[in-house]
């Protein structure tokens, strides 16, 4: 069901499910809604960004990410703006992957949430996409580790004309579980992976006019 602007603010702007890189908004007269099948012409957006993530054993390490999402070219007052095809391709550097290999990690999997910077008609709203998934990914015998984060993005309904802008948020939190070849957990168990967007980047993803 749609939720009101008041209730979204009261819950610290947490969205149940971009995501992102990660992706949605609030302002005077806006509400979240379930995605529908109606759509405007859409455009694919790809944004390369870098984070610094706090890994166990190795500490702060650079982490590359590519945020992919499809945004509508325009929205209509009272109709849901749907962001689709959302995924984040992540590359973990070789030193961190070496640490996983050292503890017998043959694969990694987990879940994630990501911040999204959202602005509606000049009003800022920081939101969080929860419920993102990191599928089981083999750890290569050497070199970097690449994986993909995916998850749904809830639709957003705006009740006044204007503009909605989307940008990669400044924070990301993963819950990562490395597993051994037999499927059992390593000595690391499941650990939190907090990440911060590196400064000096352009995090903008899309601007969607609403009429």
C-alpha positions in Angstrom: 0.0 0.0 0.0 1.2 3.6 -0.5 2.5 5.3 2.6 2.3 8.9 3.4 5.2 11.4 3.5 4.7 11.7 7.3 5.1 7.9 7.9 8.1 7.7 5.6 9.9 10.4 7.6 8.8 8.8 10.9 10.5 5.6 9.9 13.8 7.3 9.0 13.1 7.1 5.3 13.6 3.4 5.1 12.2 1.8 1.9 11.5 -1.9 1.9 13.8 -2.8 -0.9 17.7 0.4 -5.1 19.4 -1.1 -4.0 21.3 1.1 -6.2 23.2 2.7 -6.7 21.4 2.4 -4.7 16.7 4.7 -5.6 13.5 6.9 -4.9 11.9 10.4 -3.2 9.6 12.5 -1.1 8.5 16.1 -1.0 5.2 17.9 -0.8 2.6 15.5 -2.0 4.5 12.3 -2.7 4.0 8.6 -1.8 5.6 5.2 -2.3 3.6 2.6 -4.2 4.1 -0.9 -5.5 5.5 -1.1 -9.1 2.8 -1.3 -11.8 3.0 -2.5 -15.4 2.4 0.9 -17.0 5.6 2.6 -18.1 6.9 5.6 -20.0 9.9 5.4 -22.4 12.9 4.4 -20.3 16.6 4.9 -20.4 19.4 2.7 -19.0 21.8 4.5 -16.6 25.3 3.2 -15.7 27.4 4.9 -13.1 30.9 3.9 -12.0 31.7 4.8 -8.4 34.2 3.7 -5.7 33.7 3.0 -2.0 36.0 2.4 0.9 34.8 -0.7 2.8 35.9 -2.1 6.2 36.8 -5.7 5.8 37.8 -8.1 8.6 41.5 -9.0 8.7 42.5 -6.4 6.1 40.8 -3.2 7.3 39.7 -0.4 4.9 40.0 -1.4 1.3 39.0 0.3 -2.0 35.9 -1.3 -3.6 34.7 -0.5 -7.2 31.0 -0.6 -8.0 29.0 0.0 -11.2 25.3 1.0 -10.5 22.9 0.0 -13.3 19.2 1.0 -13.4 16.5 2.0 -15.9 14.7 5.2 -15.2 11.6 6.6 -17.0 12.2 9.6 -19.2 9.3 11.4 -17.5 6.6 10.8 -14.9 3.0 11.9 -14.5 1.3 13.3 -11.4 -0.5 10.5 -9.5 1.2 7.7 -11.4 4.0 5.5 -10.1 7.6 6.2 -11.2 9.2 2.8 -11.5 12.9 2.2 -11.5 13.7 -1.2 -13.0 16.7 -3.4 -14.0 18.5 -2.4 -10.8 21.8 -4.1 -10.1 25.2 -3.1 -8.7 28.3 -4.9 -10.1 31.0 -4.9 -7.4 34.7 -5.7 -7.6 36.6 -6.6 -4.4 40.4 -6.1 -4.7 42.9 -8.9 -4.8 44.2 -8.3 -1.3 40.8 -8.7 0.2 40.1 -11.8 -1.9 43.4 -13.2 -0.7 42.1 -12.9 2.9 39.0 -14.8 2.0 41.1 -17.5 0.4 43.3 -17.6 3.5 40.4 -18.7 5.7 39.2 -21.3 3.1 36.6 -19.1 1.5 35.4 -20.8 -1.7 32.4 -18.7 -2.2 30.6 -15.6 -0.7 27.0 -14.7 -0.4 24.9 -12.3 1.7 22.4 -9.4 1.8 22.8 -5.7 1.6 21.2 -2.3 2.0 22.3 0.9 0.3 21.6 4.6 0.8 20.0 6.6 -2.0 20.1 10.4 -2.2 16.7 11.5 -3.4 15.4 15.0 -4.1 11.8 16.0 -5.0 11.1 19.5 -6.1 14.2 20.7 -4.2 13.5 18.8 -1.0 16.2 16.3 0.0 15.4 12.9 1.4 17.9 10.3 2.2 16.4 6.8 1.9 17.7 3.3 2.2 17.0 0.3 -0.1 16.8 -2.8 2.0 16.3 -6.5 0.9 19.1 -6.5 -1.6 20.7 -9.9 -2.4 24.3 -11.0 -3.0 24.0 -14.4 -4.6 26.5 -17.2 -3.9 29.6 -16.3 -5.9 32.7 -18.4 -6.3 36.0 -17.0 -5.0 38.5 -17.3 -7.8 41.9 -19.0 -7.1 43.7 -15.6 -7.5 43.0 -12.0 -8.3 39.9 -9.8 -7.7 36.5 -11.1 -6.7 33.5 -9.8 -8.7 29.9 -10.2 -7.7 26.5 -8.6 -8.4 24.0 -7.1 -6.0 20.3 -7.1 -7.1 16.9 -6.4 -5.6 13.6 -4.7 -6.2 13.0 -0.9 -6.1 9.6 0.3 -4.9 7.6 2.6 -7.1 7.2 6.3 -6.2 4.1 8.4 -6.8 4.3 12.2 -6.9 1.2 14.3 -6.5 2.6 17.6 -7.7 4.4 18.5 -10.9 8.2 19.1 -10.7 11.3 17.0 -10.8 12.7 13.9 -9.0 16.4 13.4 -8.9 18.2 10.2 -8.0 21.8 9.8 -6.9 24.1 7.1 -5.3 23.9 7.4 -1.5 27.0 7.9 0.7 26.6 4.6 2.6 26.3 0.9 1.9 26.0 -2.0 4.4 26.5 -5.7 3.5 26.1 -8.8 5.6 28.6 -11.2 4.0 29.0 -15.0 4.6 32.1 -16.7 3.1 31.7 -20.4 2.8 34.2 -23.3 2.4 34.0 -25.7 -0.5 31.8 -28.1 1.6 29.3 -25.4 2.2 30.2 -24.7 5.8 31.0 -21.3 7.1 34.6 -20.1 7.5 36.0 -18.8 10.8 34.8 -15.4 9.8 31.1 -16.4 10.1 28.8 -13.7 8.8 30.2 -10.2 9.1 29.0 -6.7 8.6 30.6 -4.8 5.7 30.2 -1.1 6.1 31.2 1.0 3.1 31.4 4.8 2.5 31.3 6.5 -0.9 34.7 8.1 -1.7 34.7 11.8 -1.9 35.1 13.8 -5.1 32.8 11.8 -7.3 29.6 12.7 -9.2 27.0 10.4 -7.7 24.1 11.6 -9.9 22.0 8.9 -11.6 18.9 10.5 -13.2 16.5 13.5 -13.2 12.9 12.6 -14.0 10.5 15.5 -14.8 6.9 15.0 -13.5 4.0 16.7 -15.1 
